[in-house]
Every structure is written in C-alpha cells, then in structure tokens.
Amino acid sequence: MVRAATASRQGQNGHLGPREPRAVAERVTDPELPLLTLADLGVLRDVRTERTGTVVVEITTTYSGCPAMGVMRADLVNALHEAGYDDVDVRTVLAPAWSTDWITEEGRRKLTEAGIAPPGPAPHRPPGPVPLDLGPPRRTASCPLCGSEDTEQLSEFGATACKALRRCRDCREPFEHVKEI
C-alpha cells in the first residue's frame, strides 16, 4: 500500500480544483505497455473518494512479482496529485486474480495496431489448488501484421515476462504475443 499527500490543490496546468478521480486514474498508462491505460489492461479495479477526502485506488497485479506495480502506484499517485487530490491511497487487491480476459476490447485493438498479438481466452481453471502441469504451454496467436494463423514461438519470453516472442511463417515478421493468464 502506498500513502502520499501534498500541500497543493493546484492541478497540472495551474488550474484550481480537481478533475474526477476515476477519469484521472483511467488515463494512467501501463509502464511496460504504455500504449495501454491501466483501465485498458483491466488492472484498475476501483476508484473512490472516502468521507475523509482520501482518494482510494484499487489495482491488481497481472502476475505475482510483477516489477511494474511500484511504477503503477507512483504514476497513479502523481497523476491524482497533479489533478489536485492531496490524499491518495493506492491499494493492491489480489482476489479475484487478474486474467488476460480483463483486457478491454479497446486494449486488444490497441495491441493489434501496435503489432502485438493480444491474448486469446484465458485457460479456465476450477476453484481450488492449481494443478501442476510440467508440459510446455500450447499457445497460438494470429499474426497482428498479416492475420495469418501460421505462426511459431521463438521464445517463451519477450521484452517482458508477460509476453512471448513469435514469428509469422507467412510474412516472416517477428512479433510479441501477450500470454494468456
């Protein structure tokens, strides 16, 4: 949990008075995929103002140990401070666990336009313990550049742990694929 406060009520452009806190939080971008907002990514769970005036923002981690969480928190606090909110409390919510199914249609469109294959449907798992599967994951992804289904995985990891590196066998272009979680 991050708790921060400032003395100023002046916004980013010197205008007095805050903008709606949810609208401010929804414009904060993901540090690893800056083409997506935290809302597009589905990690922004709730934004509310408590009776005390504290803006409470709830976010969820995409996966355990995600290195971007600290930057997300700081970016949310900074954006809300710049919008005139003095008291901001960013909280991490772990349940229910985030899923790539939470990426919005707008987020999926933005990924494709940027040449990144969006995830397919997340695997369905019943409640309870997660079964151990030692086999390689079987993922497929259409090429975001030409639309071909004939692609191959080059590496389980791309620029970040949540993406794999693939290549299209038709147009021969490499691309990243956001892995289904």
Secondary structure, 3 states (H helix, E strand, C coil): CEEEECCCCECCCCCECCCCHHHHHHCCECCCCCCCEHHHHCCEEEEEECCCCCEEEEECCCCCCCCCHHHHHHHHHHHHHHCCCCEEEEEECCCCCCCHHHCCHHHHHHHHHCCEECCCCCCCCCCCCCCCCCCCCCCCCCCCCCCCCCEEEEECCCCCCCEEEEEECCCCCEEEEECCC
